[in-house]
């Protein structure tokens, strides 16, 4: 189980697993946050905010987390972040 974190578990829906989450081993109906990835994405929102391209930010996120990340993923996260809802789905 995760200890103190600002990222919460989410109920798994029928769609694909959102970036920054993984299926919980104990309960496959829950998504476990990957705090390191979500923290990097949150930092990336600052780069987008100052005018860096979505593709460049996505490349940085992918290199920082050693995962794949598309510019569409960064764009979706940024739209949620601008609306004040945070970066999680």
DAGI-V685472 format. One record per helix or strand of 2 or more residues. SS is the DSSP state (~ for helix, > for strand). FROM is the first residue (numbers start at 1). LEN is the number of residues. Records with the same first field share a line. If there is no record, write none. Layout:
SS = FROM-LEN / FROM-LEN
//
This chain:
> = 10-2 / 21-3 / 30-4
~ = 35-15 / 54-12 / 71-12
//
